[in-house]
Amino acid sequence: MSHFEKYDIVVIGAGPGGYVAAIKAAQAGKKTLCIDKAELGGICLNWGCIPTKALLKSAELMHYTKKAADFGINTGAVTHDFAKVIERSRGVSGTMTKGIEYLFKKNKVEFLRASARVIASNLIEATSADGSKKNITCDAIIVATGASPAVIPAFPIDGKNLISYRQALECKEQPKKLLVIGAGAIGVEFSYFFNAFGTEVTIVEALSQLLPVEDKDSAKVLAQAFKKQGITAHTSAKVKSVTVVKDGVIDAVIEDSAGKEIKLTVDRVLVAIGMKPNTAGLGLAEAGVALDARGFVTVNAHCQTSSAGIYAIGDCTGRQMLAHKASFEAEVAVAAILNPKKAHGLNYGQIPGCTYCQPQVASVGLTEAKAKELGRDVKIGKFPFTASGKAQAIAAADGFVKLIFDAQTDAIIGAHIVGIDATEMIAELCLALKVEATAAEIGATIHAHPTLAEAVMEAALDAHGEAVHI
Ligand code: NAD
């Protein structure tokens, strides 16, 4: 039998968008319920950001252990236990999920494990796994249901032969030969991971470079590094067909950039061609929420949908599908609900992008090509890690820092780093972009020696032709 429960704010989805929104709402004194049919933490904690970083750490360790002799350390033959690598990653994910449980308790957020359906802007029906239903009324709804792997008929993911990141994260058996379709963050990170453990990896990208959203120079260095690592990458290429001959035997035909057909047989295919929104069956359209042609929720600058009282944040709204974007949108949506007069937006041009293969790739702001396309008059400063004492000392000389400045104002408009710790180093440049720091200011900021971050200072100096170490 159904009954009614009343909350101020109900958040649908407990990923980095939803759980942050729920905590922020509760911290503001709102009676808050978060509903999710799966584990707390969403893709990020369970099947994305966190477990992949655990896997990638194992891959880095493998890489370093194999090179131990270069550092004067003798190890004997290096072997690995793939199942243990996966097990550790799952364990890390479990610990983080428990952390959200604790935060919900601490902040008095109620959690309901159920499937939610929006009936109206103030009414939700929640169905639990046992089929029992609850009707929940509220003043505002925040939809944070995320996205799932895009599937196209040419590459039917069966979870066994053709897999998505989800199965890649828990595969107990390491593939011997892997075809990766798509060279976005997922394709690139898993290519690095599997290759580090000896899987023969071929990655195919339809566009003209690996990580198409990144600066051309970054993609070039990554392509060189991947080649050195033994990964075969085809860009401006097509996967014409994949045929499962039998379990573990898949024939694929690739058309490379020159139009030449390449035939290969692999034992697994990882499909990483983007994401589709989790908005079907949620009742959104019926509740008056406008969706775009691909099903993403349409929102205004305050994350408000076309139905007053319903907000949407994170991957289900499209734009950059990144956990930190979702968490910041959570703050935007809650602020708009609490006080519409004080509602503010988010600067989508200041969201960093990070890819955690080695060398890592990180960026914030405009690429050189985008700046030029926008007609910006730019000044560019660059510093290679080959000229960094710290990078040489730690055997990580691959990569560079490239900074793009407005030629008139000297203010930074873009930053691109490829290198061992690029994803940590980018934070300084996110702040620089936010406060509109100039090349002169970044160049005059004392950076500790020896650090990789000195390369940021040197790149800024280089924009004025004043770098010291190149
Ligand atoms: P993506 O959209 O970033 O990349 C997909 C790539 O596949 C694109 O480069 C596209 O050109 C290519 N592609 C599409 N169809 C193709 C085809 N038929 N043949 C060859 N190439 C094809 O998507 P993703 O890598 O699947 O990741 C999904 C989302 O998750 C992205 O938004 C990504 O930013 C996010 N993510 C982020 C991180 C991170 O921040 N480190 C890690 C993983 C995922």
Residues whose N, C-alpha, C, O or C-beta is under 5 A from the ligand:
A	BS01	NAD	I181 G182 A183 G184 A185 I186 G187 V204 E205 A206 L207 P212 A237 V239 A272 I273 G274 M275 M321 C354 T355 Y356
